[in-house]
Amino acid sequence: MGRVEQRLQELGLQLPGEAMLPPGVTTPFKWVRVRGNRAYVSGHGALAADGTPLGPFGKVPSQVSLEEAQASSRSALLAMLASLKRAVGALDNIAAWLMVYGNINADPGYPQTTLVVNPASELLVDLYGPEAGAHARTAIGMAALPLDLPVILAAEVELAA
């Protein structure tokens, strides 16, 4: 077990299974696209241990509280980590997190979108350290997200040579 996975275990966090989408939902794209020393991670929402979409569902903050959305953000990061592990073999093969794109299913005018994504960013720094885990980021409010998820994260990472 690598250093990153050991830290996840110490934190009591588990990576979910591969995404199990609802009937009729297809994904004509890769969850992770590796090109050269970069991996581009498609948008991920929170997943349960079995890979099914994990609630709560709806808009932040009218249907999903800030605290619930923050938990969803961390869970979405765990889903991205699970996909990256399947694509690159080990989480320690990630040399640096370059960019995290946060999309929040927000009520119109909701100004706290950055707070929603902060727990995911904090977890990355905890797992990878201040150099490799530091990343650029957006946290943008959206009118709607697929499956009515409250948070979807995407990312770009640099892979170890």
N, C-alpha and C positions, 0 to 999 in steps of 0.2 A: 504494500500500500504506500502510495506517495505521500509527500508532505501535505499537500492540499486536502487530499481525502482523509488523512489522519486528523487534520484540523476540523474538518466537517464532522467527523465522528466525535471529537472532543466537545464540539458545540451541540451535539445531539441532533444534528441535521442529516437528513437522508435524501439522496437524489431520487427523483421519481422515475418511473418506467417511461418507455417511449410513448409519445403522444398518441392517445386513442381518441380520435375525433368522432363526433356524433355521426350517425348514418346520414349519408348524402353530402357530407363535407369532404372535399378532396383537396390535396395540396400538390399542385403541379410545380413544385419547387423543392429545393433541398433545405432541410432545417439548418445545415451548416455547409457552406461552400468554401472549400480550401483551395487557395490559389497561391502558389509560391509559399512565402512564409507568413501569409495572412489567412485568417479564417473569418468569414463573414457569417454572422449568426442571424437567421431570420427571426421575426417577432415571435416571442414566447410569452404565453400567459402562465398563470399558476396551474400546476398539475398535482393531482393526488398521487399517492404512492403507486397506484395501478396505471397511471398515465391519463386518466380522465380529467377533463377540466374541473378545476377546483373553485368553488364559490368563496365568498359571496359574489353575486353578479349585480351589475347596475352602475349607476352614476355616482361619482364621488362629489360631494358628501351627502346628497339627499337620500341615496339608497344604500351606500356603502360608506361607513365612517372613515375618517382619516386613518385611524388605527387599523381597521380591517384592510384598507387599501395598502398601507405600509406592509402588513403581513403578506398581502398578495404580491407586492413588489419583491420581497425576499423569496417567495415561492417561485415567482417567475424567473428569478436569477438561478435558483436551483434547477429549474427545468432547462435553462440554457446550459448550465454546467453539465447536466446529464447528456444533452445532445453533443456538446463539445467532447465529452469523454468518449462517446461512441464514434465520433468522427476522427479524433486525433490520438486515441489510445489511452492517454493518461492526462489528467488535469495539470500535472507538472510539466507537460509539454507546451503549456502556454507561457511565453516569455513575458508578455505584457498585455494589459487591457488598454486599448487605445481609445475607444469610444463606446459609450452606452447611450442608446436612444430610448428614452422613456416616453411612453404614450399613455395618457390618463384619460379614461372615460369620464370627463368632468362636466359638472353642471356649468351652464354659461356663466362666465365671469368668475369662476372659482380661481382664486389667486395662489393657492397653496400647493400647486402641482410639484414643485421641487421637494417639498416635505414628503410627498408620497414615495419618491424614488430614493430618498436619502438612505433608508435601511439597506437597500440593495448595494448602493455605493459603499456604505460602511462595511458590509460583509465582504465585498471584494477586497478592500484594503486589509481587513482582518485575515483573509485567506491567503493573499498574495504578497502582503507587505506594502509599505508606502511607495516603493519604486514601481514594481510590476503591477500593483493593484490600482495605483492612481490612474485616472482616466478622464478624458473630456466627456461631457454629458449634456443631453437635453432632457427636459421634462415638460412636455407640451400637452396641454389640454385638448382633447378631441371631442367632436360631437357624438361619435359612436365608435365602438371597437367590436371586432368579431366576437361572436358568442356572448356579447354583452359583458365581457370581462372588464374589470375595473382598471387593470394595468396590463400593458404589453411592453416587453423590453426586447430590444435587438442590440447587437454589438458588433464591434470589429476588434479582433485580437491579433497580436503578433505571436507566431509560433517559434519555439526554440529551434536553432539550426541543427 
